[in-house]
């Protein structure tokens, strides 16, 4: 059992953390952990800024995964201008000590880095976006946990195409290029891996559209990649080089969009992404996405990504999302669903007025794009 504590460095709130309250930290952290801590792993919030984490398949929490979490939360809360405003500590040990660690004050936690008070008996680690340091109990020597070595041979990136279906018109209007991973394969963990996958898929889509003027395509763009200045340049170079004939047939779906669109994402989406594509949609995981935070004209639609194996939960999320249809209509945002996988989900999407749908029950995964074609909804999924 482990406890994760999230603190703000003293003095940061007055200077670089304008408007970031403990409640917002809890909301952002809870949403991130829920999305990145799947079953059979479990978690629970036990106090403000305190989470109990359980991974039955691991003796210790993965330090690299924790470092990535610190990096993502730092960016989501404080944007690219923030310093190391976030301080994360984890403790792994007996249940009694874990619960005791969860009740320590923020002042005690921050002072613990200097050994006053000393960390409790167990494994205490200081997590920052640039590394993980282990804090030893009183009287012993702290040691730094080395970063995981990079694999010498990179896993090849496999791509596939899935049709995007317009429900009202009962036709496939385009296709989305996707990175295909084997079941159980690890997800990207750092910015470079996300960017590499995005750009490989983007380049393939561009080449495909250049070769066939009749095709239309969607490409995935990670939101945090265009927010970060150091990575944004690689995307910008690709977008700038697009020919007008390709640009007018290519659309972008922005993924990893949290419940509340961060202010730091608005300018990159408006100035870089929106002018480069015929359409821009936001892909979200939260059925209660706050669409009122999307400035007018920044996006054309919002797509809910369906996840998990519980069919009842998935249907409830569809219902929750599409129940806000009038709110989205006022904002001039069309609503779509991704990951539709059975007839009940398809029927609910149709009945509640989803604009577009995508998923294994809509079309197979193909080596080439799905062409624009009329297909009665009762003939789905489209197969080879």
Helices and strands as residue ranges (DSSP letters): E 2-8, H 12-15, H 22-36, E 42-47, E 50-54, H 63-78, E 86-92, H 95-102, H 106-111, G 112-114, E 123-128, E 131-135, E 143-145, E 158-166, E 171-180, H 191-211, E 217-222, H 223-227, H 229-240, H 244-247, E 250-257, H 263-268, I 269-273, G 274-276, E 279-284, G 291-293, E 301-305, H 311-322, H 325-330, E 334-338, H 343-351, E 356-358, E 365-366, E 373-374, G 377-379
